[in-house]
Amino acid sequence: MTPEPSDGDLRQATCAVVLAAGLGTRMKSALPKVLHPLCGLPMIAYPLRALTEAGIPSIFVVHNPALVSLREHLGQNVVLVPQSPPLGTAHAVQQAQPYAQGFAEVMVLNGDTPLIQPETIRALVQARRAADAAVALLTMTPANPQGLGRIVRSEDGARVRAIVEEVDCTPEQRRIREVNAGAYCFDGTWVWSALARVQPNPRKGEYFLTDLVALANAEGRAVVAVTVPEEEGLGINTRAELARAEAVLRQRINTQHMLNGVTIVDPATTYIEATVQIAQDTVIFPNTFLRGNTVIGEGCEIGPNSMLVDAQIGRRVRITYSVIEHSRLDDDADAGPFAHIRGGAHIGPRVHIGNFAEVKNSVLGAETKMGHFSYVGDATIGAGVNIGAGTITCNYDGERKHPTHIGDGAFIGSDTMLVAPVRIGEGAKTGAGAVVTKDVPPHTLAVGVPARPIRRLRPNED
């Protein structure tokens, strides 16, 4: 029995060609099909990731240069290969020959198959090697095979004799449920000469990669198949299939987090993108969306009904019915319900952000409290500050944003308007309803409209 290929074997011997030049007309979109997002990543990122995790670093993506550029969406190890004009799948693989010739094996995947797993790729390589086959291909048996190429096997079922497109099937062949899933591992020496012999399809005038199966059989070379569950072989052609793939990926992502020690109270209503990191003993409550490069520390409680986008969350943080975007919350902070923290805010340790409070592009020092119905923008706030209800930093004059600085231990009375640029000194206080247009010295009480200092505060009043 041939041993399973090691990562080293694949790294040295196997390359991959990913087909991504299709127009994707059934998506009805100006965006190329392979760039449609799935759980936070473009569709094509998933087969590329599967190949890399399977141990195949040499990847060539065949694209249509007339469409939106794929470069910014691909890893640095990926080589872009143009196909213009697009003349079918066999023609697409031929475009990669200058790069892929010389490898012992050539994997071919479609860029619209995001559910394929690294283990499946390795199994396909193993099957080809074990049979010394010209072709190993992936098959599946969907509940509804309509529109897919049927797999015609030898009488003993061990070999694949042909892939017959549905339009060309006989009535008997149409009853076959095993279909082509569009992933292949080719003998790297044989494939290039075989591609040169493929003839254009008489109906479409294109060169089909599936014709290599018939060529291999004609030469007496083996063609073997690896069968996978329908979901893994799913190709995305419509937005309905996109949603179906998203559901599968979301389940995989949630399951992996739970295996890593995260409690997800209701996985069916929890939406975690592939780029999110969550430490153990954190609890995610229902209707929570975790997106982008969000990182969550140990022992947090997130949700319900919350959204975190590119958020950096420390340990033991509680977020309830709130939105956190492009911001950082340090250990033991809490936010919500109905808080909005956005645009580069940094919430320090043990800070409390209450209901209907908004923070933008501001730093709040340790143990500061901002209870409710307040807005803080473009501000630097020290430690132990109390922000009274209804406090507003008036940071925008219609042309420019201006900063507010509040010193440690200050007390900002309810309904205070802080007209930036302005500084509130350490230990200072503002009275309820004050409109502060000038700096308030440390340890000073300011009241009125406009606010004016009325007295120095005694130490126990700070």
N, C-alpha and C positions, 0 to 999 in steps of 0.2 A: 504494500500500500504506500502510495506517495505521501510523504509527510506534509502537513499543513505548511503553506509558505510563511516564512517569518517576515517581519517588517523589513529586515535587511534584504531578503530575497526580492520583495516588491520594489524596494527603493532602487535596487541596481538593475532590475530586469523589466519592470513594467512601467509604462506611461499611460496617460489617459487623454482622450480627446472628448471634449464636452461640446455637444451641438447646441448652439444658441443663436442661430441666424434666422430662425423662423419669424414670420411677421406676427403670428398670434392673432389673426383676424377675428377669431371667435371671442376674444376677450373684449372686443369693441372698445379699444383704448388707444390713446396716443403713446402710452408708455409701453416699451417692449415687454412682451409677456414675462420673460425671465427676470425682470426687475420689479414685478409686482410684489409687495411686501407680504411676508408670512411671519408672524410672531416676531416682528421687529427687524427682520433681515430680508433682503431681496431673495426671491425664490431660488435663484441660481446659487446662492451661498450654501444651500444645504447639500446638493450633490458634491460641490467642491469640498465642503467640510468632511463629508463621508469618505471621499477619496483620500484626503490628507490623513484622516484618522485610521484609514486602512493601511497606511504606509506607502502611498503613492504620491511623491512630491512633484513629479514632472507632469504638469497639466497644461493642455493646450485647448483654449476655448475658441471655437469657430463662431464668428459673429458676422453680422451684416453691417459694414461700415456706413451704410446710408441711414442707419437708425441711431438712436441716442447712444453715446459712448458707454461701454461697460467698464472702462478702465478703473474708475474711482470705486467701483463696487467689488473689485477682485483683489485677491491677495497678491503680494509681490512675487510669489513663486509661479504665478499664472502667466502664460504667454498668450496674447491675443493673435488669432489667425483670421484674416479677412476672407470672406467668401462673397464674391461679387462677379456676376449675378448668382443668386442662390439657385442651384440646379439639382437639388435633392440631397439625401443623406449620404449616399456613396460619394458624391462629388464633394460634399463638405469634409468628409474624412480625408479625402485625397489632398485637400489644401494643407493639411497638417503633416503630410509626408516629409517635407524637408526638415521638420523638427523631430518627428517621431520615428523616422527610419533608423534602424539600429537597435531598437529595444526588442527584447525577446517576445514581449507580449504587448498588445495594444488594447486597453480598455476603451470602450465607447459608451458614453452615457448621454442622455438627453438633459438639457438644462432645465427642463420643466418637470423633473421627477424628484421633488424635494423630500420624499419619504424613504428613499433608499438608505439602507443602513451599512456601516462599514463592514459588519460581519457578512453581509450578502456579497459585497464586492470581493472579499477574501474567498468566500465559497465559490464564486464564479471562476476565480483564478485557479483554485484548487481543482475544480471539476475539469477545466481545460487541460491542466497538467496531468491529472490522473489518467485521462483518456488519450493523451497526446493529440487532442482534437484541433482541427482548424478553427472551430468556432465553439465557444460556450455562450449560451444566451439565457436570459432571464425570462421566465414565463409565469403566468398567473391564471387562475380560473375564476373570473369575476361572476357575480350573479347575473349580470347582463353583458354578454360579450359583443353587443352590437357595435359595429363600426371598427372593430379591431381585427388585426391579422391572425388567422387561425394557425395553430401548430399541428402539422401533419407528421405523425411519428411512424417509425418502422413497426412491423407487426409485433415484435417483442416489446415495443415501447422504450427501448434503450436509446435509440437515436432519433434525431429530428431529421425528417426528410425534406420538409419544405415549410415556408411561411407563406400562406396564401391570403392576400388581401380580401376583405369581405366581398368586394364587388366582383372578384374573380372566382369566388367559391362556388362549388357545386352544392346542390341542396343537402347532400350528405355532409360536406365539409362545414356548412353553416351550422350544423348541429354540434360541432366540436366546441367545447367550452374553454379549452386551454388556448390562451392567446399570447402573443408576443408583448413583452413588457418594455422592450426598447433598450435593453442594456446588454452589452456583448463583451467578451474577451476573445481576442483574435491571436492566432499564431503570428508573431511579429514579422517573421520572414515571409510567410505565405500571403498575408493580407494585401500587400502592395501590388503584387502581380495579379492577384484576383480582382482588385478594384479596377485595374486597367482593362479587364475583360468585361466589366459590367456594361450592358447595353441600355440605352434609354428606354424607359417605359413607354409602350406604344400609346397609351391613353394620355399621359401627362408630359411626356418628353423629358422626364427627370430620371436621375440615376439613383436607384433604390439600394440601400445597404442590405436589405433583406435578401436580395438576389445572391449574396455570397453563400447562403445556405445551399442553394441548388448547385452552385459552382463547386463547393466542397464535396457534396455527395457525388457529383459527376466524376471527381478525381479520386474517389474512394477514401476521402478523408472523413474523419468522424465529426459529427456535430452533436453536442450534448446540451442538456438544459438543466437549469436549477430553478425550481418552482418556489415562489414566495407568496405570502398572503396578498390579497387584492390591494389592500391599503398601501403596501410598500411599493407596488408597481404602478401606482396611480400616476398618470400623466395629467398635467393641468392644461386644459384647453378653454375652459369657460370660468366665469366668476363663481358659478355654483361649485365647480370642482375645486376652485381656490378656497372657498369656505370649508369644504370637506377636508382638505389637507390641513387647513389651520386648526380645525378641531382635533385632528390626530396629533399634530405637533404640540398643541397646548396640553393634551393629555400626557404626552411623553415628558414634557417639561415639568409639569406639576408632579408627576410620579417620581421623577428624579429628585426634585427638591424634598419630597416627603421621605424618600429613602435616605436622604442626607440629613434628616433630623428636623425638618420644618413641618409644623402643623398647618395644614390647609383645611379649614373647616368645611368648605364646600368646593371641591375642585371644579365642579361644573360651572360655577359662577366666579371663578378666579382666573384672571388673564395675566399671565407672566410671559414676557418676551424672552427670547433665547439668550439675550445678552445680560440678563439680570443675575446678580449674585445674592444669596441669602444664607446667613449663618444659622447654625442649629438653635433649637429651642425658641425660634421666632414663630409667632402665630399669625396667619393671614386669614382675615375674616372675609365673608362673602362680598361679592360685587366690588372687588378691589382690582385695580389695573396697575401693574408694575412694568414700566417701559424703559427702553433705552439702556444706558449704562448705570442703572440704579444698583447700589450696593447697600445691603441691610445687615447690620451687626446682630450679635446674639441677643436673645431674650426680648425681642421687640414685639409689640402688638400693632398690627397694621390693619386698618379698616374697622368696621365695614364701610362700603361706599367711599373708597378713597382712591386717588390716582397719584402715583409717584413717577416722575419723568426725570431721568438723569439725576437722581437724588442720591446723596451720600448720607446714610443714616447710621448713627453710632449704636451703642448697646443700650438695651432697656428703654428704648424710645417708644412712646405711644402716639399713634396718629389715628384720629377718628373722624370720619366724614369730612375729609380734607383733601386738598390738592397741594402737592409739593413738586415744584418744577425747578430744575437746574440749581438746586440749593443743598445746603448741608445742615443737618441737625446732629449735635453732639450728644454724648451719653446722657441718659436720664431726662432728656427734654421731652415735652409733650406738646401736641398741637391738636386743636379742634375741641368740639365739633365745628365744622364749617369754617376752617381757617384756610387761607391761601398764601403760601410761601413760595416766592418765585424770583427769577432773574438774579441769581447770584447771592441770595441771602445766606448768612451764616448764623445759625442759632446755637448759642453756646450751651454748655452743660447745665442741666437742671433748669433751663428756661421754660416758662409756661406761656404758650400762645393760645388764647382762649377762642371762644366762638365769634365768628364773623370778624376776625382780625386778618389783616393783610400786611405782609412784609415783602419789600422788594429791594434788592441790591443794598442790603444793610447788614450790619453786624450787631448782634445782641449779646452782651456779656453774660457771664455765668449768673444764674439765679435771678435774672431779670424777669419781671412778670408783665405781660401785656394781655390783660384779661379779655376784653371784648370790644367790638364795634370801633376798632381803631385802624389807622393806616400809618405805616412807617416806611418811607422810601428814601434811599440815598442817605442813610443815617448811620452814624457810629454811636452805639449806646453802650455804656459801661456796665459793670457788674452791679447786681442788687438794685436795679432801677425799677420803679413802679410806673407803668404807663396807664393812666386812668382811662376809663371808658370814653369813647368818642374823640380821643386824641388824634390829630391829623398833622403830619409833617407836610407843609405846603411847599413842596420841593420844585415845582415847575412854574416859571413865570410867563409861559407862553412861547419862549424861545430856547431857554436852557434849563437844565436840572441843577439844583443847588444842594449842598450838603447840610445836614444837621448833626451836631455833636452834643451828646448828653453824658455828663460825667457820672462816675460811680456814685451809687446811693442816692441819686436824684429822685424826686417825687413829682410826677407830672399830673396835675389835677385833671379831672374829667372835663371833656370838651375843650381842652387846650388846643389852640392853633399855633403851630411852630412855623413861622414864616422864614424859610431858609433864604440865604445862609444865616445860620444862627447857632450860638453855643449856649448850652445850659451847664453851668459849672457843677463840680462835685458837691453833692449834698444839697443842692438848691431845690427849691419848690416853686411850682406855679399854682395859682388858685384856679378853681373851677371856672371855665369859660374864658380864661385869659387868652389874649391874642398877642403872642410874643414876637416882636419885630426886631428887638435888639438883644444882644447877649445878656445873660443873667449871670452875675458873679457867683462863685462858689458860696455855699452856705447862706444863700439869700432867698427871701420870699418875694416873688413878683406876682402882681395881680392886675386885673383891669384890662380895658380895651382902649388904646394899646396898653400892654402890660408894662408896669414900672416897678422897680424894686421898692419895697416899703420898709423892710427892716432886715437886719442880720438875724440869722437863726442861732439859737443857743444849741450847744452840742446835743442835748437830748431831743431836740426838735428835728435834727437832720434825718 
